[in-house]
Structures are given as C-alpha cells and as structure tokens.
Amino acid sequence: MSTPFKPVYGVISVGGTVIGAGLVTASRARVEKDVDVFYAIGGSGEPQALLQGRKNYTGRFSKAFIDTAYANLIGGTAEFEITFYPAGTASGKPKITFNNAVFTSYELTIEEDAVVAEDLEFTAKSVSFGTVE
C-alpha cells in the first residue's frame, strides 16, 4: 500500500501539451461499466450471471483561462489523448491515459472575485492505467 498524496504536483496533458503547473484547479476521471444482474426463476436468490455491457470513459477539469485554444478544440473532430498524472510526472508515478478523447462540453466562468476559468468535459474510446517511465 502506498502513501496517500495531495495533488500539489498533479499535471494533465492534452494532446501531448502539458497543462497544470498551477493552472488546473480541479479534475475528475471516471471509468464506468454497465452490469446487468441475471436472476433465474426458482434459483437461490443469488445472481446466476453478471452480464457486462457498455463501458464509459469520461472526465472533466477546470483550469485558469489563458486563451481560446481549448475552446477551439470542442468545435473540431480531432481525437487526442488526455493523461492525468495525479502525483506528478516523475518516473514511477501513476498515470491514467484516456485515448481517442474528444471534448463534449466547454464552459467559461467570469466572476467578480475569482480568476477567469474554463471547465472542459470529455469522453474517450478507451483508458489505460500505468506508471511514468
């Protein structure tokens, strides 16, 4: 079991371009799988089968607004990788890569007493878990 950590050194990479480094304020990576539980008539009440179904790979992150680079990505059709480095990019640290991702939502927030921020949500075709080399 490893020691828990805070995301002080956390980084996110979009299409090979690293963001983070003081710009990202929150993030979420989500991996889901639909499972239908099958119960047979006259069975013991225990599931007879777990039927695995669709998989969903989604996420979001909020970051300080710098320019319109990320806003422009939502209008395009290009797919890219989004990689989360929750403990930083040093060798041996964990990473989660969402492959063939597209942005599905973009929101710009301008509030009186806050930094101008942008929130982006994405969906991907696959996900892989690994460590930084």
C-alpha positions in Angstrom: 0.0 0.0 0.0 1.4 3.4 -0.9 1.1 6.6 1.0 -1.8 9.0 0.0 -0.8 12.3 -1.5 -2.2 15.7 -2.4 -2.3 16.8 -6.0 0.3 19.5 -5.5 2.4 18.1 -8.3 -0.6 17.0 -10.4 -0.4 17.5 -14.2 -2.8 17.0 -17.1 -1.7 16.6 -20.7 -4.0 17.2 -23.6 -2.8 16.0 -27.0 0.8 16.0 -25.7 0.7 19.5 -24.4 1.1 19.6 -20.6 -1.2 21.9 -18.6 -1.4 22.0 -14.9 1.6 23.6 -13.3 -0.6 26.0 -11.4 -3.4 26.3 -13.9 -5.7 23.3 -13.2 -7.9 23.8 -10.1 -9.9 20.6 -10.2 -10.2 17.4 -12.2 -12.2 14.2 -12.4 -11.5 10.9 -14.3 -14.4 8.4 -14.4 -14.4 4.8 -15.7 -17.8 3.1 -15.7 -19.2 -0.3 -16.9 -22.8 -1.3 -17.1 -23.6 -4.6 -15.5 -26.9 -6.4 -15.7 -27.6 -8.9 -12.9 -29.4 -12.0 -14.1 -31.6 -14.0 -11.6 -33.1 -17.3 -12.6 -36.7 -18.3 -11.6 -36.5 -20.8 -8.8 -32.9 -20.0 -8.1 -31.4 -19.5 -4.7 -31.8 -15.7 -4.8 -28.2 -15.3 -5.7 -27.3 -13.8 -9.1 -26.8 -16.5 -11.8 -24.8 -14.3 -14.1 -23.3 -10.8 -14.3 -23.8 -9.6 -17.9 -21.2 -7.0 -18.6 -22.2 -4.2 -21.0 -21.1 -0.9 -22.2 -18.1 1.0 -20.9 -17.9 4.7 -20.5 -14.7 6.7 -20.1 -15.3 10.4 -19.2 -13.7 13.2 -17.2 -13.5 16.9 -16.6 -11.1 19.5 -15.5 -11.2 23.2 -14.6 -8.4 25.5 -15.4 -7.5 29.1 -15.4 -8.4 30.7 -18.7 -5.4 31.8 -20.8 -6.6 31.9 -24.4 -9.1 30.2 -26.6 -7.0 27.1 -27.5 -9.2 24.7 -25.6 -12.5 26.3 -26.5 -11.5 25.8 -30.2 -11.0 22.1 -29.6 -14.6 21.5 -28.8 -15.6 22.5 -32.3 -13.2 20.1 -34.0 -13.4 16.4 -34.8 -9.8 15.5 -34.0 -9.3 12.9 -31.2 -6.4 13.2 -28.7 -5.0 11.7 -25.5 -5.7 13.2 -22.1 -3.4 12.0 -19.4 -3.8 12.6 -15.7 -0.6 12.5 -13.6 -2.1 12.8 -10.1 1.3 12.7 -8.3 3.3 14.5 -11.0 5.5 13.3 -13.8 8.5 11.8 -12.0 9.5 8.3 -13.0 7.4 5.6 -11.3 4.4 7.8 -10.5 0.9 6.7 -11.6 -0.8 7.9 -14.8 -4.2 7.5 -16.3 -4.5 8.0 -20.1 -7.8 8.5 -21.9 -7.2 7.5 -25.5 -9.0 9.0 -28.6 -10.8 11.6 -26.5 -13.0 14.5 -27.6 -14.3 17.4 -25.6 -18.0 17.3 -25.1 -18.6 20.4 -23.1 -16.9 23.8 -22.6 -17.9 26.5 -20.1 -16.3 29.8 -19.4 -16.8 31.3 -15.9 -16.3 35.0 -15.1 -17.0 36.0 -11.6 -16.3 39.3 -9.8 -13.9 38.0 -7.1 -12.3 35.0 -9.0 -9.9 34.0 -11.7 -11.5 33.6 -15.1 -11.8 29.9 -15.5 -12.8 27.3 -18.1 -14.4 23.9 -17.5 -14.0 21.2 -20.0 -15.6 17.7 -20.1 -14.6 14.9 -22.4 -15.4 11.3 -23.5 -12.8 8.8 -24.7 -12.8 5.5 -26.6 -10.5 3.7 -24.1 -8.5 4.2 -21.0 -5.1 2.8 -19.8 -3.5 2.8 -16.4 0.2 2.8 -16.0 3.3 4.5 -14.5 5.5 7.2 -15.8 8.7 5.9 -17.3 
